[in-house]
């Protein structure tokens, strides 16, 4: 979480202009001197300078590669600032570099960072592209979000996802407060949120104004009022011959189409899910996502899940495909346990469409019956965090399932130094991890007394202790077995004592390795596409507190085709504070264990068929909060052992 210090010196954008009589918009003053820009606070080594190359003063911002979320904080003339005569902020910005960059415009209210008292709007800019980013108060990414109070603006900032490998450069040409028509009604400022439901299972099965006919038809595309039942954001639609043609604009990274839902929700309990048929009539592939939502609720919050299901499909030019979503699944795998009787939103959105992207849609309907849905395979619940656990006596001696098992790795961290025949205390590549705060140092992994200790601290230094590499303010430790130990299938576990400092993100995980004999380069060997995947056995955000971690998988690389599944796992305290995290990896099935107890499973033919190597590390920031509790550093993850087993028959084969 970035701090909000409000500068009132020579302002880049003089918001005092807002004291003038209000119109539909108020152009805010641009800087006239380099000295004025020098008062602006930047984040993550971004550099702000005055640019007059276009004949008009503009703010030039250099965004360094691999540096977290670089950006600028626009100083305010008063704190808080009253923008109640307007309903939005918009910013005109050009990408004058040779690399694509994703930008986020954010407006804040005062308040506890844990409640996220802000709204954001994002945009992707290609090299040479200019866009106007418009943020409506009360909306984030064009959808209802935190009910921002425009009378109490405490911060305005622009930041970016760190560009990869090459620095990016922006020209900010205009910042204005405006009044415009929002894509959807925002929540009222200071509105009291509805009391959270205790759980989806406690909701009445039906209380909706509309249930579709037995055919499942959600929108009658032959009806003369069909378009009135749809809403388009950064897209437009026409209907002819019972088919809906949607043109998606490039003014948003996520243009979408909504099916309008009755106020009390839509009852789809009779169906297994929803589906449609889509034809890509454009010239570029369309990364298409179908999503069904419940309203925010307490159960989703407890489980650390978003209250929706999504099905993602890349549609090639000229291709006609069915897009089918099953309630309770994400991308065909177990996901949030959606309440089909209280559907609050249905949308189809694209990710970063290319110019001219158009889909022709038909047969938008519910499919199947409730009996066709998958069973939820998450086997723990938040209440488990309060129940003390005594791990069984056999734990660590064998896997928690029957079989003729052979131990293939038995790392007990004996001696006084790391076993360099098994472990490397750095990533296989030299670069920093984008969006995170730490650099890695071999000094931050020590071995003593039969344990490995991973130290996370506030200490600036060069990545991998190499002066030629970038420097960061936080230092952490990692070990991984790339090129030294891999295994396909079997059982893996580690006994770990986790750190507790806010902002830390310890993990025990695997990545694919196709081996040196494959002749592939390091990135191809480790790609999660073509039958491989990242498997997160345990990843824990310390701000969650004890008794909760995440299990997850990622596949088809990390770009537009990326797919993932994950779930929260909950468990009680042990007498000594140690926990044993395990994974059973079988053909077509993954099963996670905590302290010898089965906690989650994922059964799918897409389970990885590529050997994997092991990683243990502490990350800082990134998915975890960047508001690190420095006062509690250094902190440590301690690992007692790492053990791996394989079935004897697989060793023979």
N, C-alpha and C positions, 0 to 999 in steps of 0.2 A: 504494500500500500504506500503510494507516494504521498509525502507531506504536502500541505497546502499553505505555504507562506505567501502572504499577499503583499505585493510590492506596490507602492503608491508614488514612486519616483516618476520620472519622465516616461509616460506610459506608451507602450507600443500601440495599443488600441485604447484610445481615450474613451472609456465608457461614461465619462461625464457627459458626453453627448446625449445620453439618455435622459438628461434633465430637460431637453427640448420637447416641444409638443410632439406627441407620438404619431407616427403614421404607420403604414403597413410594414415599413422597415426603417431602420436607423443605421446608416453607414457609419462605421466607427473609424476614427482618425488613424492614419498610418504613421509610422515613425518618420521623423525628419532628420534625425542624427544617429550616428553610430553609438553615441553615448547613451541614448535612450534604450537602444537594444541591449547595451551592456548590463542593464539592470534586470534583464529577464533571466529567470532561473530555468536551466535546462536539466534534463534527466538522462542518466546513463551515457554521459560523455557526448551528448548531442552538442553541436556548436551553432549558435545563432549569430548572424551578421546582417548588415544592411546591404540590400541589392538595389541598384538603380539601372540595371541593364535594359529594362523595358521602358525606361523613361519615367516610370512611376516608382516611388519607394515601395519595397516589398521586404518581407522577412525571409531570408535564406537560411535554411536549416540543414545541416549536415548530420546524417544518421549513420553512426558507425556500425559496421557489420558485427554480428554475433555479440551484441551488447545488451541483451535483455529487451527492455521496452524503451528505447530512446525517444525523447520528445521535449516539448516546451510547455511551461506554465505561463499563461497570459496574466500579467498583473492586473489587479482590480483597483478601481478608483476608490472604492469603499468596501468594507467588509462587515456584514454581508452587503451584497449589491442587489438592488431592487430592479428586476426586469419584468414585473408583473403586467406591464402594458403590452408585452409581447408573449408569444407562445412558442418561440423557437430561436435557436442560434444557427447561423449558417456560415460556412467558411469556404472560400475559394482557394484551391491549392493546385499547384502543378508539380508533376514529377519530372524533373529535368535530368535525371540520371538514366543509366542503362540497365537498371534492375527493377523488377516489379516490387511494389511495397504495399502492405496493408496498413491503413491508417485508422485511428480511433479518435473521434472527437468526444470529449467528456465534459459534463457540467455537474458540479457538486453542490450539495447542501451540507451544512455542518452536521455532525453526528458521529456515532460510533462506526468505525470502518467495518465492523462485523455485520452491520445491517446494510452495507453497500448503499449509502445515501447518494446515489448519483444515477444519471442516465448516460448512455453511450450510443453513438452511431458510427458505423464503420464503412469503409470503402476500399476497394482495391484499385490502385492506379498502375497502369502499364507505363513503360518508359515513354516519356513525351506527352502523357495524358494529363488533362486538366479536368477537375471535377469540383462541383459544389456539394459539400457535405452539409446536410440540414438535419439538425437534431431538435425534435419536438420535446418540450418539457413533459415528463410523465411517460415517455416512450423510450425504449431501447431497441435498436434494430427494427424500428417501425412497429413494435408491439408493446402493449401495456406493461409497465414496469414500475419501478419506484415512483411514488407520487411526489415528484419534485416540487418544492415550493419556490416559484420564481421570485418571490420577495426576498429570499434568503440565499442568493447565489454566493457560494464561498470559494469557488474555483472553476476555471475554464482551462482545459488543457487539450493538447493534441499529442498523441504518442503513436508509435508504430511497433508492429512486430519486427524484431531486429532483422534487417536484410541479411541474406545469406552471402557470405564470402566477399561481396563487393559493397562498399558504402553507397548509400542513397542520398540524393539531394532534393530538397523541396523548395518551392517558392510559394509562400503564403501571401496572397494578394489582397484578400479582403476578409474581414470578420464583421458580421452584422447581426443585430437583434432584429427579428422579423415576426410578422404575423401571417400565417398561411393556413391552409386546410390540412389537418393531419390525416394520415392514411386510415387511422382508427381513432375512436375517442379515447383520450388519455384519462387515467384516474384523476379524481379531484385532488388537488394539493391538500395535504394534511388529512386526507380521508382516513377514517379508522378502518383497517382491514377487517374483513370478515373473520370470525373466530375459526381457527383451523379445525378441520374435521379430525377426529381421533385416528381414523384409518379408513381406507377405502372400503374395507369389509363392513364397516359400521354404517355405510350409506344405504338408503333404501334402494332396492334393486331398480325401480323405475319411478320417475317423477318428472318425466319429460313431456314437452308439448308435442313432440313428433317422433314417431317410429316409422321407418320406411315400410313399404309393402313387402310381401313375402318374397318378391323378386329381388329385393335389396336395393332398388334404384334410389340413389341419393339426390340426383339432379336429373330431371326430365329435360334432356337437351332438345327435344322437339317442341317443348312448351314455349309460347311467345314471351313469357316472362322469365325464362331460364337465366338470362344474364343478370337479372335483379337478385338472383340467389347466390351470386358469386361476387367476390371482391378481389381486385387486382392491385398489387403493390409493385411498382416498377415493372409493370407488365400490362398488356392490353389483350382483350379477347373478342372474338366474333364467333357466331354460331351459324352453321349452314348444314343442312341435310343430317341433322342429329349429331353433329360433331363440333367440338369446341376447339378453335384454333387460338393458341396463346403465343404472342410474341413477347419475349423476355428482353428487357432493357439491360444495358451494361452500367446503368447509373447506380446500381447496388450490387454488392457481392452475393446477395441472396434474394433475388426477385422472386415473388411468390403469387400464388393463387389460393384464396380461401373459399371454402364452401361455407356460407353463412349458416350459423347454428342457432336454434331457438334459445331464448334467454335462459331457460332452465336446463339446457343441455339436450343432447340427442341420445335416444335409447337404441343401442345396437346390440343388446344382450342376446338376440336371436341369431347372431352371426359370429363367425370365427374371426372376421376381420373385414377390411375393405380392399377393393381392387379397382383398377382402371386399365384401359388399353391406351398406349401412347405411341405415336409415330413422330420421329425426328425428321422434319422436312428441311432442316438447316444444313449447313456445310461443315459443321464441327460437332464433335461429340458433346452430349448434354449430360452432365452429372446431376441426376434427378433424384429427389427425395420426397417420399410420401410420408406424412406425419399425422398421427392422431393423438389428441391431448386430453388429459383431465385438468381441472383447475388445480393450482398449487394446494397441497394438503400436507398434514403433519406426518403421515406415514412416509411419503416420498422424502421429506426432509430427514426423518430418522434414518432411512436407509441410504441416504446420500445419493438419491437418484433424481433425475428429472422426470416429471410426471407425464411422460409421453412415450410412444413407440414410433420408430422410424424404419422405413425400408429404403435402401439406397441402391440405385442402379444407373450405370452409365449406358446411355443409348447412343449408338453410332448413327451417323448420317444415313438417312434412308431406311432405318430399321424400325420395325413395328414390334412392340413387345408388351406383354402383360406386366403390370407392376402390382404385386400383391403383398399386403401387410397383414400379419396375424397379430391379434391382440395379445399382449404379454410378451412380444418378441421384438428385438431390434436386429434387423438384417438376418432374420431367420434363426436367431439364437435367443435364449431366455433373456428377458429384459424387465422393465418396470411392469408390475402387475396391474395393468390398466383396468379401470372400472368401465366396462362397456355400456353400462346403463347411464353413465353421466359423461358422455363425450362432449367436451367444451369447444373443440376446434379441430378442423381437418384442413390441412394445407398441403400443397405441392410446391416445392421450391427448388430452384437450381443453384448450383455453386459456381460462381464466377463464369457466367455464360459468355461465350464469344459473340461478337456482333452478328445480328441476323439469326440468332437461335430461336426457333419456332417449333412448338410441339402441337400435334393434333390429338385431342383426347376424346375418348368415347367410353361408354359402358362404365360409368362411375357408380359403384354399387357396393353393398355388403355381399360377402361371399360365405359359403359353407354354413355350418351351425356351431353352436357353442362347444359341442363335443370334439370339434376339430382343432381346438386350441391346444397348445402345449401346456404341460404342467410346470409350474414354477419350481425351479431346481435350486433355489436359495434356501439353505437349511438352518440359518441362524436368524435371530431377531434382536432388536436393540435391547430388549429386557435382559438378554443373556449377559450383558456387561456387569450386572449386579450379582451374578451367581458365582461364588468362588469355585475354582477348578483345581483339582489335584491330578496332574498328568499320570497316566498308567505307568506301572513299573517297567514295562517292556519298551517304552518309547525310546527311540535312539538305537535299539538293538535290531529292529526289523521293521519293515513297512507295516502299515496298519491294515493290510489286506493279505489274505492267504496267497501262497504261491511258493515255488521253488526259487527263492531269491538268492542272488549272489551280490555281495557288496563290491562295487566297482570304484568307489571313491570313499576314502575314510580320512578326512582332513580334520585333525584334532588340534592343529596349531601348536604342536610341540616345538620345543626349542625357543630361541630368542630372536628369530628373524623369519620373515615371510619365505615360504617355500617357492623360490623363483622358477622351479621346474613345473609348477602348477599354476601360479598366479603372476599376473602383471599388475602393478599399482597405478595403471593409467588406462584410458580407453585405447582401442586399437588405432584410432586416428589422433591427430594432433590438435584439432580444433576444440573450442569451448562449446558448451551446450547452449544454444540460443534460448533466451528467456529465463535462464537460471542465473544465480548470483555467484556461484562458487567457481573457483579454479581447483584443480586437483594437485596434490603434492604427495610424493611417496613418504614423506616424513609423517603424514597424518594417518598412516596405518602402522601400528606397532603390534608385536607378538610377545606375549609374556604369560607365564603361568598357565599355559594351555588354552589361551584365549587370544583372539584378535580384537584390537580396539581401533575403532574408526573415530577420528576426532574432527568435529566441526567447530570452526573458530572464526573470529573477526581478525584476520591477518592478511594484509595485502601482499601479493606476490604474483609471479609469472606462472602461467599454466604449465604444469608438469615441471616446474622449477627450471624452465628454459627461458633465458633472457630474450630470446627471439620470439617468444610467444606473448599474447596479450596478458595483461594483468587484471586482477579483480580484487575486491576488498575482502572477500570471504574465502577461506580455504577449507577443503574437506578431503576425504579419503575414499578410495575405490580399490577393489581387486576384481579381476576377471580372468577367465581361463581360455580366452581366444587363442587358437593355435596350440593349446596345451592339453585341454580336456574337452571333449564333446560326447554327447550321448543322444541316441534316438530312443524314445520311450523309456519306461522304467519309473522309479520312484526317487524323488529328491527331497531332502529336508535340511533345515538348519535350525539350531537352537540359538535364540537371539534375545538380548535385552535391549529394548528400544530407548532412544533419547526422548526428551519431553519438551524441548524448547520450541516455542512457536516459530514457524518459518522453516523448520527442518523437515525433510522428506526422505527418510530411510527406505531402502528397497532391497529385495532379494528376487532376482529375475533372470530370465534367459533370453538369448538372442540366437538366431540361426547362424550356422556356419557350414557351408558346403565343402570346406576343406581346401587345402592348397592344391591337391591333385586335380581339382576342378578346372584349374587354369583361369579362374575368375579373379577380378580385382577385389579389393577389400569391401567395396560397397555392394558388388554383385554377390559375393559370398554371404553377406549379411542381410540381403534383401528379404523382406517379409512377404514378397509375392511368390508366385509359382510354387505353392504348396507349403510355404514356410510361415512362421508367425513369431512375434514377440509374446512371451508368456510371463506375466507378472505374478509371481507366487505370493509376494507380499509387498505392498507399498502403503506406507502409513504417513499421514499428515499429522504432525504433532499437535496442531491446533484442534484436532478432533478429540484429544484426550485419550486415555488408555482404553483398551478393549474394543478397538475398531481398526480394521485395515481394509484395503481394497484388493480384490483379485481381478485380474483383467487380461485380455488378449487383444492384440492388434495385428492386422494382416493387410495384404495388398498395398504395402508401402505406406508413406505418410503424406501423400499428396491428395489430389481430388478423389482418388479411388479408395482412400483409406477406409477401413472398416474396423470396428472394435466392439467388444462386449466386456462388461465389467459389473461387479456387484460388491456391496459392502459385506464384510464378515464381522460378526460380533461375538465376544467371548469375555469370560470373567477373569478376575485376577488369580494368579498362582501364588503359592506361599513365598517364593523367592523372587518373583518378578520376571522370571524367564518364560519364554513361550517358544513352542516348536511349530514352525511353519512348513507344511509339506505339500507336494504335488505328485499325484499319480497320473502319469502320461501314458495313455493307451491308444491304439489305433481308433480314431473316431471318437475319443472321449478323454476329457480332462476332469480330474477331481481334486479339489483343494481340501486340505486338512489343517486343523488348528489343535494343538495339544493332543493329537491322536484321534480327534473326532472329525468326521466328515462334515464339511461346512458349505460346499457349493460344488456343482458339477455342470459341465457343458458338453453336450453330446451332439456331434455334427461331423459330417464327412470332411469338412474343411480343417479339422484338427491337423496341425503341422506334421509333415512326413519328412522333415529335414532335421538332421542332428542340431543340437544347440549347445552353446557354452554358457557358463554361469557367471553372474555378476552380483556383487554386494557393494552398496555405496550409500552415502548420505548426500542427497541433493539439497540445495537451499534455494528458496523461492520457486519460480516456475509454477507448477500446479499448486504448490503450497503458497501461502501468503508471502509477499515480499516485505511485510512489516515484521521483520525478524526481531525477536526479543534479545537484543545484543547483551543486555545485562546478565542473561543466564548462560552466555557462552564463556568458555568452551563447553560443549556437551558431547556425549559419546554414544555410539552404537557398539555393543560388545557381542561378539560371535563366539560361541563355545565350540561348535563343530559344523561341518558341512559333510553330509553323507549322501551317497547315491547307490541305488541297487538296480539290478537288471535281472529279468527272468533267465534262468539257465538255458532254456530252449532258444531264446533270442541270442544269447552269447554263442551258442553252437552254430546258429545260422548266419 
